[in-house]
Amino acid sequence: MGAGHGEGLKAFLSARDFLLECREDYARACREFRWPQLGTFNWALDYFDEYARGNKQTALWIVEEGGGEQKISFDEMSRRSNQVARFLRRQGVHRGDRIILMLPNVAATWETILAAMKLGAVVIPAATLLTAEDLRDRLERGKARHVVAMGAATERFAQLPGDYTRIVVEGEAAGWIPYRQAYDEPVEFAPDGPTAASDPLLLYFTSGTTALPKLVLHTHTSYPVGHLATMYWIGIRGGDVHLNISSPGWAKHAWSCFFAPWNAGATVFIHAYGRFEAKATLGAIARCGVTTLCAPPTVWRMLVLEDLASYFVRLRELASAGEPLNPEVIEKVRRAWNLTIRDGYGQTENVCLLGNFPGQEVKPGAVGKPSPGHQIVLLDPEGREADDGEIAVRLEPRPPSLMVGYLDDAARTDKAMEGGYYRTGDVARCDADGYFTYVGRADDVFKSSDYRISPFELESALIEHTSIAEAAVVPSPDALRWSVPKAFIILKPGIEPGAEVAREIFRFIRGRLGPYKRIRRIEFSELPKTISGKIRRVELRAVEQQARQHEGRRPGEFWEEDFPEIK
């Protein structure tokens, strides 16, 4: 048990139980909810292990696309994470050490996160799509001392020297320690000391307006306790079977595949697949009795292409997050299942800040109202509260659900927290009834297939090509992915634009960027600039919106699908 176990657990459970009691009384939840004040708290030791002791309810249920299934009870998950914690400790993992966790939806993902929490180690979640250069950044700036990865991913680390511990899941590789050895460890675990609620727990690399991702640091309070708000938004209850369609490595996975459902005492349901297929996932939802479902808009747009009414589901709550969901998609689902998809809003840096909550009226296009425990306002360019402006969180009092800050970047952290507000960088408007409607990013970062894309990162990769002089990346509207990255390119003198050079660029970029952030469209053209020489991406965005609505393909424009031979 963690130190302060009794008082910390009591305060946490009191806050959780209040939100569960008020699950359809939003006004009371906002009026009376108070965040627990914690000195020492280790969610895995103090809460999870207590809840899991002797509990045979399924904690994790993985259904594989080939038909295999794995069910792990809360009691078994607690014991397995103890074994993994002892195993990691034997491999030299100490309190404060950083671990790159690069796994898909396999049981080891949940076991390792719990084990790291019990040890006081810091997890750096890493998507399986990351390239070797992405991983180099995590090793260097993230100062990771340990790596846990699948056998198929070990080759990406071959060109990344260092004395970091290498642990391989499901497979073998020279110089890598098999994860399966963990299951030979005793099931009892004793922590080396108390965990402060403010101790670091998670370090996320998230795209920003510079070429390199920002490092977002979370604590043993901000995500484990903060996601009580996310639990409340989704409407998860004890005994639910909850499916969140997300990949490990992204913050939304921690939101809704880990903390929110287990805070409620629900079963985390996973449909594991190599490539998403709507029919297969719908079949699993119906057959396995999923009761609560959260998915990004990209997935919802694929699901509604199927005959939803033909699937006899036991769903009670539907949620969506990542970007605004088209009203026509919400209506199609409502007609088929008589359920309303409820939007929510939050960031890697925080938790669910705005949402349409159970029992509330849902206004078309609106992302909802502030979640309990958060005072959300909009700030105009002068920093004054207004009906239109940047989404901001009042810091008086500061909710514990916010990140500590951007690691090793005090200036960026101070800017985000200046004037008594945490500024999200997103813009919205608020109506007379207090409903917020998301407008877009205040800067140039955009979403594609629920992944956050930094234009600067993509542009930095593009200009490595020997033919490219300048490039600017903006979102290009797409019916399925909401938007895809498009690059406006100026070629170096003497190089003629055309299909051949376009093919070269698409082939080049495939080797530099992960699939989720690859350039999908390019156009050879001039770049609009300010007097000081800065590229006016806002103008390019407008051009692209106009083209997709009225003009179709523009002169000098090429799409990745024009070159099927590129693989």
N, C-alpha and C positions, 0 to 999 in steps of 0.2 A: 504493500500500500504506500501511496505517496504521503508525505508529511502534510499535516493539515487535512487529512483525508475526510474526517467527519464533518467539519464545518464547511469545507469547500464543496463536498458532495451535496450536503443539505441545501446550500445556497443555489447550486446548479439545478438540482431537482425541483426546488421551489419555483424557479423561473420557468423551467420546462413545463411543469405541471400546470402552471397558470396559463401558459399559451395554449396547451392542449384543451384546457377547460374552456377557453375563450375562442375556440377555433372558428366559430361562426359569429362571434361578437367583436367585430373589428374595433368599434368605438371604445369598448371597455379595455380591449387589449392595448390599444395605444394610450389610453388615459392612465392605466394603472400598472403597466409593465415596468419593471425595474431590472436592469442588468445585475447579475450577482457580483458582489465585490469579493474578489479572490486574491489571497496572498500567495499561497502555494496551491497548485492544482495540476494534476497530471490526468488528463481525460482518460487515457488508456488504463491506467492503474486504478484511479479513484472511481471512475464511473463505469467504464466498459467491463472491467473485470468483476466488479460488484454485480452488475446487471447479468453478466454471463454465468456466474457461478451456479452450476447445476441446471442451467437453462438449456433445454433441449430444442427450443424453437430454432428454426433455420435462420442463421445470420447472413449467409451468402449462398446463393443458388445460381450456379453457372450452367447454362444450356448451350452446348456447342453446335455449330452448324451441321456437323456430321451426325448428330443425334446423341452424343454423349452428354451426361449430366454429372454435376458434382454438387452435393449439398453439405454444408458445414454448419453445425449448430453454434450458438453463441458460446456454449461451454467449450466446445472443441476449438473454436477460433481463439479463445483466450489462452488455452493451453498451447496451441500451435505457435501463437505469437510469443509466448514465453520461451519456447524452444528456439525460435528464430533469434530472440533477443540474446539468449545465452550463446548461441552460435556466433552472432555478430560480435559479441563481446570477446569471444575467443579469437576472432580474426583481427582484433585490435580496434574495434569501434568503441570510442569513448564519448562521454558527454560533450556536446558541442561540435563533434565531428560532423562533416557534411557528406551525405550519401547521395550519389546520382542514382535514381531509381528509374530505370528505362525498361518497363515491362508492359505488355498488353493486359487485357482483362483476364488474368490468371489469379489463382488464390494467393500466390506469393506476393502480389501487389498489396493486398489487404494485410496479410501477415507481417510484411516488412514495415509498413507504415506504423502499425501498432507496436511492433518491436522497437522501432526507432524512437517512438514516443516514450516507451518504458525506459529506454537507455538515456534519454535526453539528447539524442542525436538529432541532426537537422536533415530533413529530406529535401533534395532538389528533384522534383518531378520532371521527367524528360519524356517527351513523346517519342514513340518508336519511329516516327518519320524523320527524326533529326539526322542531319548529315555529320560527317566527321568534323567539319569546321564548327558546326553548332556545338558539338560535344567538347571540342577543344576550348571554346569560350567558357563552357560550364566548369571544366576542370581548372582553367586559369583564373577567371574572374570569380567563379564560385568557390574556388579553393577546396574543391571536393577531394576527400582522401580515400573514398571508397566508391565502388561502382557495382550495382546489381543489374544484370542485363540478361536477355535471352541468348541462347546459343547462336542464333542466326545473326545477332547484332554484334558479336564480339569482334568480328573482322574490322568494324568501323573504328575500334579502339587500337588496332594494330599499329597505326601510324601516329598514335598519341602516346609518347613516352611519359614515364612518371612512375613513382613508387606507390601509386594508389592500389588499394586492395581490389582484386577482381573476383567477383562471384557470379557464377553462371547458373541460370535457371533453365531446366529442360534441355539438356545437351551437355557436351563437354568441349573444352577448348584448352589448348596448351597454356599453362600459366594461370588458369582460372580455377577457382575452388568451387566444387559442386554444391549448389544450394541444398540439395537433398540431404546433405550431412546434418542439416539442422534438425531433422526429424529423429536423429539418434540422441539428441540432448535430453536431459531430464525436463520435466514439465513445470518444475517449480522455479520461480524467478524472484530475486530480491534486488530492488534498485540500490544504487550506490549512494543515494541520498535524496533529499526532497527536490522537487521541481518547482521553481518559481512560476507563477502564472504568466509572468512576463518573459520567460525564457524563450529563445527562438525555437521554432518547430519546422517551418516550411520556408523554402526560398524558391520563388518562382521567377523565371526569366520571361518577361512579357514585352512584346513589341512596343516601341515608342517612336518618337519623332527623330531619333538619331539612328545611325547605322546599326548600333549594337542594342540588344534588348535591355530593358530596365530590370533591376533585381529587386523584387518585391519580397519583403521579409514579414512573415507572420509568426505569431507566438502560440503558446499553449492555451491562450484565451481567445485570440482574435478569430481563428477559424473554428475550433471545437465548440466554443460557447457562442460565438457570433452567429453560427449557422442555426441557432434556435430560430432566428428570423426566417431563414430559408425553409426550415421545417414548417413554420407557420404558413408561409406563402404557398407551398405546394399542398399543404393540408394532409400531411402524412400522419397516420395514427399507429399506435402499437398493433402489431399483428398484420399490418399491410404488407403486400408484396409490391415493392417499388422498383420500377425500371426507369433509369435515367440513361439516355443514349448519349454516351460521351466516351472519349478515349482518355486513358491515364496520361498524365503529363500536363493536362490542362486544368485550370482551377475549377471549372465546372464539374469535373470528375470528383474532386474533393468535396465540393458543395453537396452534390446530390447522389453520389455513389458511395459516400462514406459518412460524413458527419450528420447531414440532415436526416437520413433514414435511421441511422443507428441512434441518434438522439431521441427519436420517437419510439425506438424498440421495434422497428420494422425489418423485414427481410429485404436485403439488397439482391435484386434479380438482375442477372447479366445475360444477354444474348450475345455470345461470342462468335464472331465471324471475320473472315478475311475482307470481304466487301459487303457493304450493306445491301440487302435485298428486302424490299418492303413486304412482299408476300411471306417470306420466311419469318420476319420479325412479328408480323401480325399474327401468324399462326402460333408462334410461341406465346405471345401475349394472351391469346384466347385459351390455348391448351393449358397453360400454367396458372391461370387465374390472376394475372397482374391487376392490381387495384389502383395504383397511382402511376402515372406516366409523365415524364418530362423529356422533351426532345427539342433540338434546335429547329428553327424554321425550315432549314434545308430538308430535314427529315420529314417534317409535317407536309411539305410540298410534294414529297415523294409518296407518302402514305395515302394522300387523298387521290392519287391516280388509281388506286385500287378500289374495289367494291367494298367499302368499309362495312356497310350494313350486313354483308354476308358473314362477318366474323362475330360470333357470339361472345362478347367480352364481358368481364366483370369489373370494368374500370369505373372508378368513382370520381377521380380528380385527374385533370389534364393540365399541363403547364408547358410554357415555352419561354426560352430566354436566348439572348444573343444578339437579336436584331428584331425590329418590328415584324410581326406576322401579318400577312395579307388578310384582310377581312373575309375575302372569298374562301380562303382555306378554313378559317374558323367556322364559317357558315356551312361548308360541306361536312365538317366533322359533327357539327350540331345536328344537322339533318339525319346523319347516319346513326349517331349514338346518343342523341339528346343530351350531350355534354358540351360545355363551353371551355375551350382552351383559354387559360388565363396567363397573360404575359407577366413577366417579371424583369427587373433590371438590377444589375450589380456589376461589379468588376473583379478582376483578380485582386485588386487592392482592398476589397471589402467583401460584403456579403449581399444578400438581397436587400436593396435599399428602397426600391419601389416595386409595387406589385398589385395585381388584382387578386384579392384574397377570397377564400371560400365564404360564401354568403353575401358577398358584395355584388352590386350591379356592375356589369362590365360594359364600358363604353367602347364602341368600335374605334380602333386605332390608338386607344389610350393604354399606357403601360401601368396605370393605376395610381395608388396613393402610397405615402411613406409607410415602411414596415415598422412594427412596434420597436421602440428603442432608438429610433432615428428621427431627427429633426431635419427635414430636407427642404431646401429653399432654392430659388433660382437667382443668380447674380447677373446684373447687367455689366457692360464693359468697365464701368467705374467701380464695380464691387458692391453695388447697392442691391438689396433684395427687390425682385421685380416679378412680373408674371411671365416674362420670357427671358431666357438667359442660360448661363451655365449651371448645371446641376451641382449642388454643393451640400455638404453636411455640416451643420453647426457643431462646433467643438466645445461649446459651453452648455452642458458637460460633454466631454468627448466620449463617444460610444466605444466600448472595448473591441468592437468588430472591425475596426480599421487596422490596416497594416501599421507596423512600426514606422516604416518609411522605405525609401529606396536605398538599398545597401551601398555604402561607399559613395553616396551622392547627396551630401547634405544640402547643397544648393537646390537641387531638384525637389527634395523633400520639403524644404522651407517654402519653396514657391507653391507647392501643392497645398500646404497647410497655412498659408498666410492670411492674416486678417480675421482669424477666429473661425475659419471655414476650411474643410477639406474640399478641394475643387477637383471634380471628376474629369474635366476636359470634354464632357458631353453637353449638348445643348437640348433644352426642352422648353415646352410652354405649359402653363397651368391654367385651367379654366376656373370658373366661379365656384364649382363644386369641389375643387381641390384635386381634380384628376390631372395627372401629368401625361403629356404626350411627347415621346422621344422625337427629336429632330435630326440629330446627327453629331458627328465629332466636331469639337471646336478646332482641332488641328486636322491634319491630313490622314491620320490613321483610319482605316476602314475595316469592315468585316467581310469575309468571304467564306461561305460554307461554315459559319460559326467560328472561324479562326480569325484572330486579330492580325491584320497585316500592316507592316510599317513600310510606306513607300521608300523611305530612305534606305532601308535594308535591301530592298529589291533593286533600287537604283545603283547602290554600291556594287552589287553583283553584276549588273548589266554593263557598267562602264569598264569592267575588266576585259570585255570583249574588244579585240583589237580594231574593230570597225566602228565602234560607237564613240562619239564625242560627248554627247550629253543625252540624258534620259530623264523623264518624269513619269511617275507611276500614279495612276488614279483608278478608282473603281469603275468598272464598266457594267452597267445593269445586265443581269442574267436571270432568266426565268426560274432556274433551279437553285442556283447558289446565292441568290440575292444580288451578288456582284462578283466579278472576277478581276484580277489584276490586269490592267492594260498599260502598256508603256508607249509613250510618245517619244520618238527617237530622232536625234540628229546624228547623221553619219559623219565620219571624218572626211575631209576633202579628198576628192578623187574616187570615192566609193559610191557607186550608183545604187539607189534603192530598188528593190525588186524581190521577187519570190526567192531567188537563190540566197541572198543575204538574210532574208527573213528566216529561211530554213536553218541557216547556220546559227542564227541567234537563238531560235527555239531549242535547237540541239545543245547549244552551249549552256543555256540556262537550266536545262534539265539536270546537268551535272553539278550545278552550283546551289540549287535551292530544293528544299523538300517539296513533295507533291502539293501540299496544301497552300503553298505560297508561290507557286510557279507562275510566271507570266503566261497568260492564256491568249492575249491579243496584243499586237503591236501596230503602230502607225508611224510611218516616216513623215515627219512634218517639222515645222519651226516650233519653238517653244515661246509662249508669251511670257514676258518678264517685266518686273518693276524697273523703275529708274535706277535703283541700286543693283540691278542684275539678278534679283531673286525670281525664281520661276513662279508664275501665278497658277498654282494648281487648281485654285478655285475656278479659274476660267476654263481650264481643261476639263474639269468635272462637268461644267455647264455644257461644253461642247459635246461631251460624251453622252450626257443625258438627252440632249437634243437629237443626237444621231440615232440613239436606240429607239426613241419615240417616233421619229418621222423619216429619217434619211436612210436607215439601214447601214450597209457598209460604206465607209468613207474612202475617198481616193487614197491610195497608198497604205491601206489597212489589210493586215493578214491575221488569220486566226490559227491557233495551234492545230485545230482539226483539218486545216487545209493540207497538212503534211502527215498523213497517216503512217508514213514510213519511219517517222521518228519514234523510237522506242527506247 
